[in-house]
Amino acid sequence: MLNFVLCEDNLNILSKLESMLNNLFLKHDYEAKIVFKSDKPEEILSYIKSNKVHVLILDIHLQSRTSGIDLAETIRQMDKSIYIIFTTGHLEYALLAYKVKTFDYIPKPFTLERIEEMLARLFDDNLGNAAKYLSLNKNIINQNDIQYIKKDGMKLIVYTNSKQYEAYTSFNKIEPCLPDNFVRCHKSYIANINNIKDVESANNTIKFENNECYIGPKYKNNFMEVLNNYGNFSNNLDSIKHA
């Protein structure tokens, strides 16, 4: 069970954050609870001194003589293991957060998707899971959820199990960040082998749960060779349909 503490000087925002977190705890069956919340830094500090806290979500720009950074520095001296996550409406402050070894920051206004991504990373890290993430245009995407990545002009579109993400970047920039299960199958596509459901070799189509992409002639031999030799692939693929 992870104990969360929230510090935010706007009580409406504090209430909204609490509600969003509780809904996500329930949705994903996370073993977590909010044990304390306050808009006063001194109350947060007093509580953490006397209680076990695993996660602190803290506003950087508190309307107080004690800033969020100051409070985090004091808490970090007391407890080096606590996860500190900053919230801020001023992204320029986010750079300051790294000196207190923050786990993440959440930009304001909050979105459920961004908090959900943060929690996924947090619980993966806490459980020691090997999940990896792709950072794309301020989105943190779990690589396990990616089906394929498409090049569309000057931007890339990342197709996941539930949604799409877009950013103006290139294959050359993201390919070094991807593990071996991501394979170039076309000049415009990179496929995640782990999420392939079927390959129709006759029409060069790769099938996923609810999407599909294509195999280019230039890449087909290498892609099929990698596919046939990749250890986990046979566990995920129903069949390979040949001409």
N, C-alpha and C positions, 0 to 999 in steps of 0.2 A: 504494500500500500504506500503510495506516494502522497505526502502531505504538502498541499499547496498553500502559499500565503500570497495575498494580493495587496499591492500598495498603489493607490491612484487618488490624486487629490480632487478629481471631479466625481462626485458620488453617483451621478447618472451613468458615467462611463464605467465606474467600478461595478455597478449593478449589472450593466450589460455584459461586461467581461465575465462576471461570475455565472450569469445565466448561460452564456455561450459555452463556457468550460463544462458546466454540469451537464448540458445537453450532449456534448461530445464524449464525456466520460461514460454516459449511459449508452450512447450510440455504439461505441467501440468496446464496451465492457471493460474499460480501463479500471484497474485497481487504484483509484485516486480519490481524494476528497479535498475540498477547500476547508482548512481548519481555522483560518483567521484572515480577516481583511480589515483595512483601515486606510484613511486618508492622511494619517499622521505618522511621519517617519519614526518618532520616538516610541509610539505604540508598537510598530513593527519590530523595532530593535529590541524592545523589552520582551516581546513574545518569543522572538528567536533565541534570546539568551536563555529562556527557561523551557523551551519545547523543541522537539525534534521536527525540523522542517527540511524537506527534500527539494522543493522548488519555490523560488521567489519570483513573481512577476511584478515588475517595478517600473513605474513611470520615471523616465530620466529627468523630465523638467517639472519637478515638484514646486508648487507655490509655497515654498518654505525656506527658512534659513539653511536647512539641510537639503542639498540636492540629491537626486537619485544616485548620482555617481558617488557622492560622499557617503551615503548610506550603504551602497554596495561595497565600497572599500572597507568600511568598518565591519560589515558582515563577513566579507571574505577573510579578514584577519581572524575572525572567530571560527569560521567553518569553511574549509577549502573545498568541501565536497558538494556543497549546495549548488543546484542549478540556478543561475541567475539569468532571467529573461527580461529584457527591457522593452517597454512600450514607448513610442515617441511619435509625435506629429511633425518633428523636425529631424529629417534624416541626417543632417549634418552632425547631430549629436551622437549618432550611432557609432561613429569612429572612436569616440571617447570610451565607449563601452568595453572595448577589447582589453583595456588595461586591467580590468577586474575579472578577466577570464569569463566573459559572458557566454552562455550557450547559444543564444539567439536574440533577435529583436523583432518586435511586431509593430509595423507602421500603423498609425492612425489615419483615417478611421478604420476600426477593426473590420475584418471580413471573416466569416466562418471558415472559408477555405484556407486562409492563411493560418489561422489558429489550429485548424485540423492538421495541416502540414507540420507545424511546429510540434504538436503533440506526438505525431507519428515518429518524428526524428527523436524526440525526447525519450519515448518508451523503447524504441529500438536501441538507443544508446544505453539506457538504464539496464536493459535485459542482456546487453552484450551481443545483440543480433548483428549479422554481417550486412545489413541493408545499406545500400549506397544511394546517394542522391545526386541529381543533376540540377545545378543552379541555372535558371533560365529567366532572364527579365524579372528578377525579384521573386520568382517562384522557385520553391524547393520541391523537386519532383522525385518521388521514389522510383528508382530505376526498375524495380521489380514490376511496377505498374505500366511501364512503357511497352506498347506494342511495336510501333515503328516511328521513325522520324523522317519527315518529308521535306525536301528542299523545294521551295516555291518562290522563285525569283530571288530577291535579296533577303528573304526570311526563311526560317525553319518552322515547321509545324510539328509538334510532338503529340502523337496520338496515344492516350493511355486507356486503361480499362473503363474510365468514367468520363473523361473530358479531353479537350484539346488545349494546348498552350502554344503561343506564337511569340517569336522574337526575331529581331533583325540581327542575324549572326550567320555563321557558315559551318559546314561540315568540318573544315580544317580546324576550327576552334574547339569543337566539342568532341570529336573523335578521340583525342588523347585522354579524355575524361571517362570514356566508356569502357566497360569490361569486355572480355572475349566473347560473351554471348551476343554482342551487338555486331552484326556483320553487314557490310555494304553489299546490297543485292541489285543495285540499279544506280545510275548516275544521280537519281533523285530520291533514293530511299536507303535507309539503314534499318534492318529488321532485328528485333529481339528474339533470338531463337527460342528462348524459354517460353514465350507466349504464343508461338505458332501452333495453330490447330490443324492445319492441313496445307499441303503444297500440291498444286495442280501443275505438273511439269509441262503438260501439253499446251496450256495457254499461259504459262509463266506467271501464275498467280499464287500469292501467299495469303492464306486465310488466317484471320485472328478471330477472337470471340465475336466481335461485331464490326470488324473492319477488314480491309484487304489492301495489299500493295503488290508490286510487280517485280519480276526478275528481268534485268536487262541482259541482252545477248553477251555483252562484254564481261559481265560479272557472273554469268550462270555457272560455268564450270567450277570456278573457285567457290561460289556459294554452295553448290550441291556437295562439293567435297567436304567443306566445313560442316555442312548439315549432317552428312553421313558419319562423320567422325566425332561429332560433339557428343560427349558422354550423356548429358541430361536430356538430349533431344528426343530420344526414342521413348522416354517416359511421358512426354507431353504431346506427341504427335499421334493422331489416330491412324493416318496412312499417308503415303506419298503416291499420288495418282500419276502414272506415266502415260504417255501417248500410246 
